[in-house]
Amino acid sequence: MLDLIAETCGLERAELSAATPVAEALDSLTFVAIVARIEAVFDVLLGGDETSELLSARDVGELGRLLARKIDLAHANLREKTRNESC
């Protein structure tokens, strides 16, 4: 996840660590670009409430953990929906 964030920010991976404050690494446009990239790469759609939660991340590591949790939840919901539709 840190690689994807660094690449989207136009940074070398070595310039970004889990402890990097979000406010230091991301401006609002970069944050939007990261959300859009996550949605495209992982085939998920993050709603407004989810995006607001992501904005509360203090550091890049927390942002990565929140994103991973959102992706896992979205995929689990899709699997459940698919399973229910096939019954």
N, C-alpha and C positions, 0 to 999 in steps of 0.2 A: 504494500500500500504506500509506503514511503517513497518508493521508486516512482510510482505513478504521480504522487503529489509533487515530488521534485521536478519531474519532467514537465508537468503541466505549469509549474511556476517558472520554468526556464532556468532551474538551478541544477548544479551538479549534485548528485546524491550525497556526496561528502559534505555539502554545505547545509544539509538538513538533518536534524536528528529528532528523535521522539520528544526530546525536551524543548525543541524550538517553539517559542510562543507563537500561537496562530497569528496574532496581530503583527508579529515581526515578519512572518513568512507570506501572509496572504492579504491582499486588498480585496475589496468586494467583487471586483470583476474576475479576479483569479479564483475566488471561492466559487463563483457561478461556473467558471470553466471546469473546475474540479468536479463539481456535482454533475455537470453535463457529461464529462468524460467517464465518471463512475457509472452513470446510467447507461451509456453506450457500451462500455467494456463489459459490464456485468449483466446487461439486459434487465435492468430494474428501473422503476420509476419512483423517485423520492418526492413525496408530497411536501406541502408547505410546512406542516407541523414537524416533519422529519428534518427538513432543511433548517428550521429554527433551532431544533435540538443540536444539529451539527454546529451551528454558529456559537453555541455555548461552550464549545471545546476550548480549553485553556492552552493546550499545546498540540503539536502535530501528532504525537503518539495517541492522545485521547481522540483526536479527530479520526485517525486511522482505525481505532477500536470501535468508535461509533459507526463509522462507515461499514466496517466488516459486519457488525451486528445487524445493521439495516439491510445489507445485502443478503445475509443468511436468512433473516426474517422474510424478506420479499420472496426468496426462492422457496422457502418452506410454505408460504401462503400459496404460491403458484402450484407447487406439488399437490397441496391439499385441494385446491380448486380443480385441478386436472383429475385427481382421483375421484372427487365427488361428481364431476361431469361424466366420468366413464361408468359410473354405477347405474 
